Amino acid sequence: MGKKLKILVINPGNMSTHIALFENDNLIREEKVEHSKEELSRFSYRAVDQIDFRSNVINVVLNKWNITDLSAVIGRGGLFKPLESGTYAVNDKMVEDIEKGNMSGEHMSNIGALLAMAVANKFGVPSYIADPVSVDEFEPLARVSGIPQIPRDALQHTLNIKSVIRRYSSETAKKLEELNLIVAHLGSGISICPIKKGRIVDANNAIQEGPFSPQRSGGLPVNHLIDLCFSGKYTQPEIKKLVTGKGGLTAYLGTGNLKEIVASIEKENDTISKFYLEAMAYQIAKEIGAMATVIKGDVEAIIITGNAAYVKLLVDWIKERVKFIAPVFVFAGADEMRALAENTLRVLTGKESAKIY
């Protein structure tokens, strides 16, 4: 590749701001700035309230790096309306939806586009997002919930899922549109997705459904949840925090930190932690089995990915239950920064066109 294209990647997380500089597909520099609970306590629930704070953090890093020119800036995409897979140029409509809260939910990634645009405007270059969690490739049957007023929404870890199926496609020399896979993204949230001819045709909503995760409750017995909501013990925001930030392993063990949990199991023979970690593996495996029925058992491979895929004990428990379905491959980690840079590079080099939001 002749021309050196400099791509800045911005990924705002709940407790961090991750910045990386790529030259073509080579990582040049990166820094992950951690934010304390005390530092963030002055902000409300909405991510947009942190725009100035996060922008200042990014500017400090860029000044330290002495950045003088860029080719493009990309931010992590948030919980937008249903979108096609691909890379999107940040435009006025996207900005309006973020600022007005016309989103599918509240998450710090919602401001990734605004942070990218702010930097891009300074350098006079385009800004993008790519493969946000609201990418919707569902087939009609997947949208039915059981109550007409509650449709099933497509919300999954699209960025990493699309990245690993491209990697699998490259390593096996098979075309994306030929692949039937099950991808299990395991992180603070969990997405189990059947891939049919390269498309995500169903998924557990990673915020509301499926297996419990280190911080999320996953699907719950609905009558018990209704009783809890009307018990008078919790406000609506508290209930939402209970299922999306304080649920799962955090609710059972007081922590969702998998390193701490595994260390406790291995060093202290912590049978309680072992039980609940295995219960999470059980639920993940059960969801993989369910998603195999979506593509009628025509599963070429099962891919386990995400940062929790580094936990061998967890992965081994999952493999034991699902290996009869198809061979299992582990692509541990979730290199969102590289995935965002690669999406941008495909646009800048003309391999793909940027989509319009």
C-alpha positions in Angstrom: 0.0 0.0 0.0 1.7 3.2 -1.2 0.1 6.1 0.6 0.5 6.3 4.4 -3.0 6.8 5.8 -3.2 7.9 9.4 -6.3 6.8 11.2 -7.2 7.9 14.8 -9.5 5.5 16.7 -11.5 6.6 19.7 -13.4 4.1 21.9 -15.2 5.6 25.0 -15.9 3.0 27.6 -17.8 3.3 30.8 -14.7 3.7 32.9 -12.1 4.6 30.2 -11.2 6.4 27.0 -9.2 4.4 24.6 -7.3 6.2 21.8 -5.1 4.6 19.1 -3.3 5.8 16.0 -2.9 3.5 13.0 -0.8 4.0 9.9 -2.6 1.9 7.3 -3.2 -1.3 9.3 -0.2 -0.8 11.6 -0.7 0.3 15.2 1.6 3.2 15.9 0.5 4.3 19.3 -2.3 3.8 21.8 -3.3 4.8 25.2 -6.2 3.8 27.5 -7.0 6.5 30.0 -8.8 5.0 33.0 -11.4 7.2 34.9 -12.2 6.7 38.6 -15.7 6.5 40.0 -15.1 9.7 41.9 -14.1 11.4 38.6 -17.3 10.4 36.9 -19.6 10.8 39.8 -20.4 14.4 38.9 -22.0 13.3 35.6 -25.6 12.2 35.1 -26.7 8.9 33.6 -26.5 10.3 30.0 -23.3 9.7 28.0 -23.6 13.1 26.2 -23.0 14.9 29.5 -19.4 13.6 29.4 -18.5 14.9 25.9 -16.4 17.9 27.1 -14.7 15.8 29.7 -13.8 13.0 27.2 -12.8 15.5 24.5 -10.3 17.1 26.9 -8.9 13.7 27.7 -8.4 13.0 24.0 -6.8 16.4 23.3 -4.3 15.9 26.1 -3.2 12.6 24.5 -3.0 14.1 21.0 -0.9 17.0 22.3 1.4 14.5 24.0 1.7 12.5 20.8 2.3 15.7 18.8 -0.2 14.8 16.1 0.0 17.2 13.2 -2.0 15.4 10.5 -4.6 12.7 10.1 -6.5 11.0 7.2 -9.6 10.1 9.2 -11.0 9.7 12.6 -13.4 6.9 13.7 -15.3 6.5 16.9 -17.0 3.4 18.3 -20.7 3.3 17.2 -23.4 3.3 19.8 -27.0 2.1 20.2 -28.4 3.7 17.1 -31.6 2.9 15.3 -31.5 -0.4 13.2 -28.7 -0.1 10.6 -27.1 -2.1 7.9 -23.6 -3.5 8.6 -20.8 -1.2 7.4 -18.9 2.1 7.9 -20.9 5.3 8.3 -19.8 8.9 7.8 -20.8 11.0 10.8 -23.5 13.5 9.6 -26.0 16.0 11.0 -28.8 13.4 11.4 -26.5 11.1 13.4 -25.4 14.0 15.6 -29.1 15.0 16.2 -30.1 11.5 17.2 -27.3 11.3 19.7 -27.8 14.7 21.2 -31.6 14.3 21.4 -31.4 10.8 22.8 -33.1 9.1 19.9 -31.2 5.9 20.6 -31.9 2.3 21.5 -30.5 2.7 24.9 -27.9 4.5 27.0 -24.2 3.5 26.6 -21.0 5.5 26.6 -20.3 4.3 23.0 -23.2 6.6 22.0 -20.8 9.6 22.0 -18.1 7.9 20.0 -19.3 9.6 16.8 -19.3 13.1 18.5 -15.8 12.6 19.9 -14.5 11.5 16.5 -16.2 14.4 14.7 -14.7 17.0 17.1 -11.2 15.8 16.4 -11.8 15.3 12.7 -13.1 18.9 12.3 -9.8 20.2 13.7 -7.8 18.3 11.1 -10.3 18.8 8.2 -10.7 15.1 7.7 -13.8 12.8 7.6 -15.2 11.1 10.7 -16.9 7.7 10.9 -18.4 5.0 13.0 -18.6 1.3 12.0 -20.7 -1.8 12.7 -22.5 -0.4 15.8 -24.4 -2.8 18.1 -27.7 -1.9 16.4 -26.8 -3.5 13.1 -29.9 -5.3 12.1 -29.7 -8.3 9.7 -32.5 -10.3 11.4 -34.9 -12.5 9.4 -38.6 -11.9 10.0 -39.2 -14.9 12.3 -36.4 -13.6 14.7 -38.3 -10.4 15.4 -41.3 -12.1 17.1 -41.3 -12.0 20.9 -44.6 -13.3 22.1 -46.2 -9.9 22.7 -46.9 -7.6 19.8 -46.0 -4.5 21.7 -42.5 -5.9 22.4 -40.6 -6.7 19.3 -37.2 -8.3 19.5 -34.5 -5.8 18.7 -31.1 -6.5 17.1 -28.5 -5.5 19.6 -25.3 -7.5 19.6 -21.5 -7.0 19.6 -21.4 -6.5 15.9 -18.0 -4.9 15.5 -16.1 -7.8 17.0 -18.4 -10.4 15.5 -18.0 -9.1 12.0 -14.3 -8.8 12.5 -13.8 -12.4 13.6 -15.9 -13.8 10.8 -13.8 -11.9 8.3 -10.7 -13.4 10.1 -12.2 -16.9 9.8 -13.1 -16.3 6.2 -9.5 -15.2 5.5 -7.9 -18.1 7.3 -10.1 -20.7 5.7 -10.1 -19.1 2.2 -13.9 -19.1 2.2 -16.2 -16.3 1.1 -18.1 -14.5 3.8 -21.4 -15.1 1.9 -20.8 -18.8 2.1 -20.3 -19.1 5.9 -22.8 -20.6 8.4 -21.4 -20.1 11.9 -22.3 -19.6 15.5 -20.3 -16.8 17.1 -20.3 -16.3 20.9 -18.9 -13.0 21.9 -18.1 -13.2 25.7 -17.4 -9.9 27.5 -19.1 -7.8 30.1 -22.2 -8.5 27.9 -22.7 -11.7 25.9 -23.9 -12.0 22.3 -24.6 -15.4 20.7 -25.3 -15.1 17.0 -26.1 -17.5 14.2 -24.3 -16.4 11.0 -26.2 -17.4 7.9 -24.3 -16.8 4.7 -22.2 -14.1 6.4 -25.2 -12.3 8.0 -26.3 -12.0 11.7 -29.8 -13.4 11.3 -30.6 -13.6 15.0 -29.0 -12.9 18.4 -29.9 -12.6 22.0 -30.2 -8.9 22.8 -27.0 -8.5 24.8 -28.7 -6.2 27.2 -32.0 -7.9 27.8 -31.8 -11.6 26.8 -29.7 -14.7 26.7 -27.0 -15.9 29.2 -26.1 -13.9 32.3 -22.7 -12.3 32.0 -20.2 -10.8 34.4 -22.4 -7.7 34.9 -25.7 -8.4 33.2 -28.6 -10.6 34.3 -29.5 -11.9 30.8 -33.0 -13.3 30.4 -35.0 -13.5 33.6 -38.2 -15.3 34.7 -40.6 -12.5 33.7 -43.2 -12.8 36.5 -40.6 -12.6 39.2 -39.1 -9.5 37.4 -42.6 -7.9 37.3 -43.0 -8.5 41.0 -39.6 -6.9 41.7 -40.5 -3.9 39.6 -43.7 -3.3 41.6 -42.3 -4.2 45.0 -41.7 -0.6 45.9 -38.1 -1.4 46.8 -36.5 -0.1 43.6 -36.9 2.9 41.2 -36.9 2.3 37.5 -33.2 3.4 37.1 -32.3 1.1 39.9 -34.0 -1.9 38.3 -32.2 -1.1 35.0 -28.9 -0.9 36.8 -29.7 -4.2 38.5 -30.0 -6.0 35.2 -27.4 -4.2 33.1 -24.6 -3.3 35.6 -25.1 -5.1 38.8 -26.5 -8.4 37.5 -24.9 -11.7 36.6 -21.7 -12.7 38.4 -21.6 -9.3 40.1 -25.0 -10.0 41.7 -24.0 -13.5 42.9 -20.3 -13.0 43.8 -20.0 -9.3 44.4 -17.6 -8.9 41.5 -17.7 -9.5 37.7 -13.9 -9.5 37.4 -13.1 -12.8 35.9 -9.4 -12.7 36.8 -10.3 -12.3 40.5 -13.0 -15.1 40.2 -10.7 -17.6 38.5 -7.9 -16.8 40.9 -10.2 -17.4 43.8 -11.3 -20.8 42.3 -7.7 -21.9 41.6 -5.9 -20.6 44.7 -8.6 -20.9 47.4 -10.8 -23.7 46.0 -13.7 -21.3 46.0 -16.6 -23.7 45.2 -19.2 -21.0 45.2 -17.4 -19.0 42.6 -16.8 -22.1 40.6 -20.5 -23.0 40.7 -21.7 -19.6 39.3 -19.0 -19.4 36.7 -20.0 -22.9 35.5 -23.6 -21.8 35.5 -22.7 -18.9 33.2 -20.9 -21.4 30.9 -24.0 -23.6 31.0 -26.2 -20.8 29.9 -23.8 -19.8 27.1 -23.7 -23.3 25.8 -27.5 -23.6 26.0 -27.9 -20.4 23.9 -25.4 -21.7 21.3 -27.4 -24.9 21.0 -30.6 -22.8 20.6 -29.0 -20.6 17.9 -27.9 -23.7 16.0 -31.5 -24.5 15.3 -31.9 -21.1 13.5 -29.6 -22.3 10.7 -31.2 -25.8 11.0 -28.0 -27.4 12.3 -26.0 -26.5 9.2 -23.1 -25.1 11.3 -19.6 -25.1 9.9 -18.0 -23.9 13.1 -18.5 -22.3 16.5 -16.3 -19.3 17.2 -15.8 -18.2 20.8 -14.4 -14.7 21.1 -14.3 -11.6 23.4 -12.1 -10.9 26.4 -13.8 -13.7 28.5 -12.5 -16.2 25.9 -9.1 -15.9 27.6 -10.6 -17.8 30.6 -9.7 -21.4 29.8 -11.9 -22.8 32.5 -15.0 -21.1 31.1 -14.2 -22.0 27.5 -13.5 -25.6 28.4 -16.9 -25.9 30.1 -18.6 -24.4 27.0 -16.7 -26.7 24.6 -17.8 -29.8 26.5 -21.4 -29.0 25.9 -21.3 -27.8 22.3 -18.5 -29.7 20.5 -21.1 -32.2 19.2 -22.6 -29.4 17.1 -19.5 -28.3 15.2 -15.7 -27.7 15.6 -15.0 -25.0 18.1 -12.5 -22.2 17.4 -11.3 -19.7 20.0 -10.4 -16.1 18.8 -9.8 -14.6 22.3 -10.0 -10.9 22.8 -12.0 -8.1 21.2 -9.6 -5.9 19.3 -12.2 -3.2 18.7 -9.5 -0.6 17.9 -8.0 -2.6 15.1 -11.5 -3.6 13.8 -12.5 0.1 13.6 -9.2 1.0 11.9 -9.7 -1.8 9.3 -13.2 -0.6 8.6 -11.9 2.9 8.0 -9.1 1.7 5.8 -11.4 -0.2 3.5 -13.3 3.1 2.9 -10.2 5.2 2.4 -8.7 2.7 -0.1 -12.0 2.4 -2.0 -12.7 -1.2 -1.2 -16.0 -0.1 0.3 -18.1 3.0 0.2 -19.1 4.8 3.4 -22.8 4.4 4.1 -25.2 7.3 4.8 -26.9 7.4 8.2 
